[in-house]
Amino acid sequence: MNIVVLCGGLSPEREVSLSTGRRVAAALRSLGHRAALADMYLGLDGCSGPIDAAFGLPLPPERGVAEAEPDLAALRRARRLRSRSLFGERVLELCAAADLVFMALHGRCGEDGRVQAAFDLLGIRYTGSGFLASALAMDKRIAKLVAAENGVLTPACRCIAPGDEPELDGVPLPCVVKPVDSGSSLGVEIVRSRRELAGAVERAAREGGGVLAEDFIAGREIQISVLGGRALPSIEIVPGEGFYDYRSKYQPGAARELSPADIPPETEERLAAAALTMYRALGLRALARADFILDAEDRLWFLEFNSLPGMTPTSLAPQEAAAAGMSYEELCQRIIDLAFEEERT
């Protein structure tokens, strides 16, 4: 099968996406597929001839995500000078020529539903959730409203819209300040004092279209992925220090991940039930990962759902699949199979 692995783009999670893309493309080739790695914004590196030649290009070497500092400002300036399109030269042509696009994008460039909507209009088949489910899950404020409507416990929050003068005096402390529509813990800070709050809100606003100030819930960080409507074994994250931020996620050894999580079977069942409730309510498809906090009173608090979880060497979803007896290659193939089985919302 000819498969385009679409990655990169212009979100702050660009380097995570590139790492996911390289690893997925290598796995697909080991499965016998003809996989082409395409940077959504920069286009097809090294392919100036027939579009079909892109499926035979060598894959670039892996590099560490945590150390990479992409010059996004320079890339965005180049975009304004060249084109307002998020798609690089010949990328859409390549996607249309493929049997399938494997979505390896992260953040606003790929998880907010715009790319999926474009592909739907063009009749291009792709992996993962559809445009509406992607957009709902990406907006943490909306996802929390969906949780409340479906009886899933979630921390209370205050939303600060873009451009609004924040009213911070009534925000309870401690709280978690985060962008409404970003991922990989970019722009997320735990705020414990009033003097830290304004600065945290300002920094978070740089990452997304709005800011949430969410009640801080002390407890264990438990995450669980859903694959094709079936919950995988949970995973507990134990950061070396602080909380599970961007560097903890992608710096090897910065955090311990335990899968299955060391929780009672009854708690695991409640966790899976809550994740499946949200997965269905949001209309998600294929692989998606939910983040929860398990507090000292054994209550599970829903934080967010990631519609395109990372598949880097340190990512959580592949570890959960491995705990269920599924290799990385088998996980990739299952995601491909689901693209042909499931109808999208």
Buried (B, 14 or more C-beta within 10 A) or exposed (E): EBBBBBBBBBBBBBBBBBBBBBBBBBBBBEBEBBBBBBBBBBBBEEBEEEBBEBBEBEBBEEEBBBEEEBEBEEBEEBBEEEEEEBBBBBBBEBBBBBBBBBBBBBBBBBBBBBBBBBBBEEEBBBBBBBBBBBBBBBBBBBBBEBBEEBEBBBBEBBBBEEEEEBEBEEBEBBBBBBBBBBBBBBBBBBBEEEEBBEEBBEBBBEBBBBBBBBBBBEBBBBBBBBBEEEBBBBBBBEBEEEBBBBBBBBBEEBBEBBBBBEBEEEBBEBBBEBBBBBBEBBBBBBBBBBBBBBBEEEEBBBBBBBBBBBBBBBBBBBBBBBBBEBEBBBBBBBBBEBBEEBEBB
